[in-house]
């Protein structure tokens, strides 16, 4: 009896997974009004330029540099505490000069 109930529940979960996920996706994307056109999908995600700090490697020369004048500083997990402090200070000074 328990095995039959478990099998029925498994079948129900598998059968209802797609309609429920579609409904939740429509509900969540309905808040901003843009729909799924703005959702990231393979092919419409912008990649970082080749010379940006994400592709700079581990030499640290580009770590914490502002990317394309956006006002944001890219912090990476491999940065030391001193590099993080320098990047934050650089962002503060550049924000104060604008």
N, C-alpha and C positions, 0 to 999 in steps of 0.2 A: 504494500500500500504506500509506504513512504517513498519507495523508488518510483512508483507511478506519479506521485505528486511532485517529486523533484524533477522528473522528466517533463511533466506538463509545465512546470514553472520555467524550466530552461527553454522550452519551445516558445512559451509566451514572451520571454525576455528577448529571444532572437527575433521573433516576429514583430515586436513592438519597438525595437531599437531604432529603426530607420524613421518611422513616422514621428516618434517622439523627438528625436534629434533634429529633424527638419522643423518641427513646431517650435522648439526652443531656439533654434537659430533665427527663425523669422521674428520671434518675440524679442530677442536681444537686439537684433539689427534694426528693429522698428523704432528704437528710441532716438537715433540721430537722423532718421529720415533718408539716409543715403542708401539703405539696402545693402545687398551683397556686392555691389559694384566696387566698393572701397575695401572689401575684405581682402587681406593678403592671400594670394594664391601663387603657386609656382609660375613664374613668368611675369608677374606684375609687381614684384618686390624690388625696390631699388637697392642695388648693391653699392657698397662703399667704393670710392675711387681707389685706384691702385696705389696711389701715393699717400693715402690716409693713414691715420695711426692704427687702424685695425689691421692693415697689411704691412706695418712697419717692421714687424719682427720683434725680437727680444732685446735689441740693443738699447731701447729706451730713449733714443734721440727724438722720436716723435710722440712719446707717451705724454698724454695730457694736453696735446695741442688742440686748439679749437678747430673744428672741422667746417670748412667753407663758410666762415663768418656767421654761423648759425647762433652763436652765443653759448653753445654748449661745449663742455669739455668732456672728452671721452676718457673714462677711467677703466682700466683693465685689472683683472684679478692678480696679474703678475707684477703690478707696480708695488714698489716699496712704500712704506708709510711716508717717507720724505718726499717721494715723487707725487703722492696724492696731495700732500700739503702744498707743494709747489704749484700743482695744477689748479687747486682750488684758489690759491692766492692770485695766480695769473688770471683766472676767470673773474675774480672780484675786481682786480685792477682794470681789466678790459671792460667790465660792465660799468665801472665808475667813470670811464673816459667817454662813454657814449652819450 
